[in-house]
Amino acid sequence: MPGAYLLTTDPEGNQIAVPNLTLTVDKLGMKVARQDGRLAAQFTWKELSHMEGVDTVDAPDGRPALLLEIASKERMHRFIVPSAGPEELTSMIIPFANLCTAKSRNSKRGTTTGKFKHPVSTAILAILLLAVVVVLLLMSMQVIHF
């Protein structure tokens, strides 16, 4: 994602946008490169705890952009990523990042994340199971007959 800006503060505490960065997100993690191609920062998925498309904003040059928050173990990083379709960018990058961070955590601990993959299906299954238990209980009390 070329043309990104890092939001940070200068020594006087004023918010500034560092321009001309390229963000690369892949199966290994995320890299931030300077305009000359040199690596400015690199994070593996194990080092990242959060990635979220926070809002659609205007980039400092006026283009539509995505405000992207990324949390590493050390701090929160905020980037403005220019895009013709910030919402589409969010819908592509965030699910990929969530999948990669979950896989990274699972491989690290050897366990699951504890989140259900399909919460609606799980809720429907739980309701059906509860209904069967209630019907069996009412049948055993001879309240209903089949």
C-alpha positions in Angstrom: 0.0 0.0 0.0 2.2 2.9 -1.3 1.7 6.5 -0.3 0.8 5.8 3.3 1.3 8.3 6.2 2.3 7.5 9.8 0.5 9.6 12.3 2.9 10.6 15.1 3.9 13.5 17.2 6.9 15.8 16.9 9.1 16.7 19.9 6.8 19.7 20.7 3.8 17.3 20.9 2.2 18.4 17.6 0.5 15.7 15.5 2.3 15.2 12.2 1.9 12.8 9.3 5.1 11.2 8.0 4.5 10.8 4.2 5.7 8.4 1.5 5.6 5.1 3.3 4.7 1.8 1.9 2.8 -0.8 4.0 3.1 -4.4 3.0 0.8 -7.0 4.7 1.4 -10.7 4.0 1.3 -14.1 5.6 4.4 -13.3 7.7 3.2 -9.9 9.1 3.5 -6.3 8.2 6.4 -4.2 6.9 6.7 -0.4 6.7 9.2 0.9 4.1 10.5 4.4 3.5 10.2 6.1 0.1 13.7 4.9 -0.8 12.7 1.3 -0.1 14.6 0.9 3.1 12.8 -1.0 5.9 11.5 1.4 8.6 9.7 -1.3 10.7 8.7 -4.9 10.6 6.2 -6.8 12.7 5.4 -10.5 12.7 1.8 -11.5 13.4 2.9 -12.7 16.8 4.0 -9.2 17.6 0.7 -7.6 16.6 -2.3 -7.7 18.8 -4.7 -5.5 16.9 -5.4 -4.2 13.4 -8.4 -2.2 12.6 -9.7 0.1 9.9 -11.0 2.8 12.2 -12.5 5.3 9.9 -12.5 6.8 6.4 -10.7 10.1 6.3 -9.1 12.5 3.9 -5.3 12.0 3.5 -3.2 15.1 3.9 -3.1 15.5 0.1 -6.9 15.4 0.0 -7.4 11.8 -1.4 -9.9 9.5 0.3 -8.1 7.2 2.8 -8.4 4.6 5.5 -7.3 5.4 9.1 -5.6 2.1 10.1 -4.7 1.3 13.7 -2.1 -1.3 14.4 -1.1 -2.3 17.9 2.2 -4.0 18.5 3.4 -5.0 22.0 5.2 -1.7 22.4 2.6 0.8 21.2 -0.3 1.8 19.0 0.6 2.8 15.4 -1.8 4.9 13.3 -1.6 5.1 9.5 -3.5 7.0 6.9 -3.7 4.8 3.8 -4.9 6.5 0.6 -7.3 4.4 -1.4 -10.0 5.0 -4.0 -12.2 2.7 -1.9 -11.3 2.8 1.8 -14.3 0.6 2.8 -13.2 -2.1 0.3 -9.6 -1.9 1.6 -10.9 -2.5 5.1 -13.0 -5.4 4.0 -9.9 -7.0 2.3 -7.1 -6.4 4.8 -8.8 -6.7 8.2 -10.2 -10.3 7.7 -6.8 -11.4 6.4 -5.0 -9.8 9.4 -7.5 -11.4 11.8 -6.9 -14.8 10.2 -3.1 -14.4 10.4 -3.0 -13.2 14.0 -5.3 -16.1 15.0 -3.1 -18.6 13.2 0.0 -17.1 14.8 -1.5 -17.2 18.3 -2.7 -20.8 17.7 0.7 -22.0 16.5 2.4 -20.2 19.4 0.2 -21.8 22.1 -1.0 -24.9 20.4 -4.6 -24.0 21.3 -7.6 -22.5 19.7 -8.5 -18.8 20.1 -11.6 -19.7 22.0 -13.8 -17.9 19.5 -16.5 -19.7 17.6 -16.0 -19.7 13.8 -19.7 -19.4 13.1 -21.5 -17.8 16.1 -24.9 -17.7 14.4 -24.8 -21.5 13.6 -23.6 -22.2 17.2 -26.5 -20.2 18.7 -29.0 -21.9 16.5 -27.6 -25.3 17.5 -27.7 -24.4 21.2 -31.4 -23.3 20.9 -32.3 -26.5 19.1 -30.6 -28.6 21.7 -32.3 -26.7 24.5 -35.7 -27.2 22.8 -35.1 -31.0 22.5 -34.2 -31.1 26.2 -37.3 -29.2 27.2 -39.6 -31.5 25.1 -38.0 -34.6 26.6 -38.4 -33.2 30.1 -42.1 -32.4 29.4 -42.6 -35.9 28.0 -41.1 -37.5 31.0 -43.4 -35.5 33.3 -46.3 -36.6 31.0 -47.3 -33.0 30.3 -47.2 -33.6 26.6 -47.8 -36.9 24.7 -46.8 -38.1 21.3 
